[in-house]
């Protein structure tokens, strides 16, 4: 496949394709059984209660061939927001076309335009995209160790929380 990728924000009509690619990504990451994303869920976080943002790389016929889903985080050290790239995926037939680089470039442009100092992501240590990320100047932050709290442990900790304080309006 040979084309120049065009990147644009996700539209409601792109949601089924993005959901399909998220499931393809989960399969690629050897975790297909852990991926339960539905179109309804993605529509809610992208459009009804926006907490996630997204872009698609499209081919000449405007068919999505790659996507990025991201959200904002805040750095107390820089005093600015940053973009956390949750997922980036390009379908196998579109790899090598520049679609992935175009998706990252779009996020970098948002960071620069808005004055954000960081674009960050995590990936599995065996992912061959590491070479691509190194080639564009991305650095591994080995001194920061990711932690995750979920499932029973999340519920046990939540039970220790103080009752919510009423908010006066």
C-alpha positions as CSV (number, residue, x, y, z in Angstrom):
1,X,0.0,0.0,0.0
2,X,1.4,3.4,-1.0
3,X,-0.1,6.6,0.1
4,X,0.5,9.7,2.1
5,X,-1.3,9.5,5.4
6,X,-3.7,12.3,6.3
7,X,-4.3,12.8,10.1
8,X,-7.5,14.3,11.4
9,X,-9.5,14.2,14.7
10,X,-11.7,11.1,15.1
11,X,-15.3,11.7,14.0
12,X,-18.3,9.7,15.3
13,X,-18.4,7.7,12.0
14,X,-14.8,6.6,12.7
15,X,-15.6,4.9,16.0
16,X,-16.4,1.4,14.7
17,X,-13.0,1.4,12.8
18,X,-11.1,2.7,15.8
19,X,-12.8,0.1,18.1
20,X,-11.8,-2.6,15.5
21,X,-8.2,-1.4,15.5
22,X,-8.1,-1.3,19.3
23,X,-9.1,-5.0,19.2
24,X,-6.4,-5.6,16.6
25,X,-3.9,-3.9,18.8
26,X,-4.9,-6.0,21.8
27,X,-4.4,-9.1,19.6
28,X,-1.0,-7.8,18.5
29,X,-0.1,-7.3,22.2
30,X,-1.1,-10.9,22.9
31,X,-4.0,-9.8,25.1
32,X,-7.1,-10.1,23.0
33,X,-9.0,-11.7,25.8
34,X,-8.5,-8.6,28.0
35,X,-9.9,-6.1,25.5
36,X,-13.6,-5.4,26.0
37,X,-14.0,-1.9,24.4
38,X,-17.3,-1.2,22.7
39,X,-18.3,1.5,20.3
40,X,-20.7,2.9,22.9
41,X,-17.9,3.2,25.5
42,X,-15.6,5.0,23.1
43,X,-18.3,7.3,21.8
44,X,-19.0,8.3,25.4
45,X,-15.4,9.3,26.3
46,X,-14.7,10.9,23.0
47,X,-18.0,12.8,22.5
48,X,-20.5,12.6,25.3
49,X,-18.1,13.3,28.2
50,X,-14.8,14.0,26.5
51,X,-12.0,12.7,28.6
52,X,-10.1,11.0,25.7
53,X,-9.1,12.5,22.4
54,X,-8.3,10.8,19.2
55,X,-6.9,11.1,15.8
56,X,-7.0,8.7,12.8
57,X,-4.6,8.3,9.9
58,X,-6.7,7.8,6.8
59,X,-5.9,6.7,3.3
60,X,-6.8,8.5,0.1
61,X,-10.4,7.2,0.3
62,X,-10.7,8.5,3.9
63,X,-10.6,5.0,5.4
64,X,-9.0,4.9,8.8
65,X,-5.7,2.8,8.7
66,X,-4.3,3.9,12.1
67,X,-5.3,5.7,15.2
68,X,-4.0,7.4,18.4
69,X,-6.0,7.8,21.6
70,X,-4.7,10.2,24.2
71,X,-5.6,12.2,27.2
72,X,-4.1,15.2,29.1
73,X,-2.1,14.9,32.2
74,X,-0.4,17.6,34.3
75,X,3.2,18.0,35.3
76,X,3.8,19.8,38.6
77,X,7.4,20.2,37.6
78,X,6.8,22.1,34.4
79,X,3.5,23.6,35.5
80,X,2.0,22.6,32.1
81,X,-0.2,19.9,30.8
82,X,1.2,17.0,28.8
83,X,-0.2,14.5,26.4
84,X,-0.2,10.9,27.4
85,X,-0.5,8.7,24.4
86,X,-2.6,5.7,25.5
87,X,-2.6,3.8,22.2
88,X,-1.1,4.2,18.7
89,X,-1.8,1.5,16.1
90,X,-1.4,1.3,12.4
91,X,-2.9,-1.6,10.5
92,X,-0.2,-4.0,9.1
93,X,-1.0,-3.1,5.5
94,X,-0.4,0.6,6.2
95,X,2.9,0.2,8.2
96,X,5.9,1.8,6.5
97,X,3.7,4.5,4.9
98,X,4.4,7.2,7.4
99,X,1.0,6.9,9.1
100,X,2.5,6.2,12.6
101,X,4.9,9.1,12.2
102,X,2.1,11.4,11.1
103,X,0.0,10.5,14.1
104,X,2.9,11.2,16.5
105,X,3.7,14.5,14.6
106,X,0.1,15.6,15.0
107,X,0.3,15.1,18.8
108,X,3.7,16.8,18.9
109,X,2.2,19.8,17.1
110,X,-0.6,20.0,19.6
111,X,2.0,20.0,22.4
112,X,4.1,22.7,20.9
113,X,1.1,24.9,19.9
114,X,-0.5,24.6,23.4
115,X,2.8,25.0,25.3
116,X,2.9,21.5,26.7
117,X,6.4,20.3,27.4
118,X,5.9,16.5,27.1
119,X,4.4,13.8,25.0
120,X,4.6,10.5,26.8
121,X,3.6,6.9,26.3
122,X,4.4,3.4,27.5
123,X,4.8,0.2,25.5
124,X,5.5,-3.4,25.8
125,X,9.2,-4.1,26.0
126,X,9.2,-6.5,23.0
127,X,7.4,-4.1,20.6
128,X,9.5,-3.6,17.5
129,X,8.3,0.0,17.3
130,X,11.0,0.8,19.9
131,X,13.4,1.3,16.9
132,X,11.1,3.8,15.3
133,X,10.6,5.7,18.6
134,X,14.4,5.8,19.1
135,X,14.9,7.1,15.5
136,X,12.6,10.1,16.2
137,X,14.5,10.9,19.4
138,X,12.2,9.4,22.0
139,X,14.0,8.3,25.2
140,X,13.2,5.4,27.5
141,X,12.5,6.7,31.0
142,X,13.9,3.7,32.9
143,X,14.0,5.5,36.2
144,X,10.2,5.8,36.3
145,X,8.5,2.6,37.1
146,X,4.8,2.2,36.1
147,X,2.4,0.9,38.8
148,X,-1.2,-0.2,38.3
149,X,-4.0,-0.7,40.8
150,X,-7.0,-2.6,39.6
151,X,-9.5,-5.4,40.4
152,X,-9.7,-6.6,44.0
153,X,-6.8,-4.5,45.1
154,X,-8.5,-1.3,43.8
155,X,-11.7,-2.2,45.6
156,X,-9.9,-3.0,48.9
157,X,-8.2,0.4,48.8
158,X,-11.5,2.2,47.9
159,X,-13.1,0.7,51.0
160,X,-10.5,2.5,53.2
161,X,-11.5,5.9,51.8
162,X,-13.3,8.4,54.1
163,X,-16.9,9.1,53.3
164,X,-17.2,11.8,50.7
165,X,-17.4,15.3,52.0
166,X,-20.5,17.1,50.7
167,X,-19.7,20.0,48.3
168,X,-21.5,23.2,49.0
169,X,-22.5,25.2,45.9
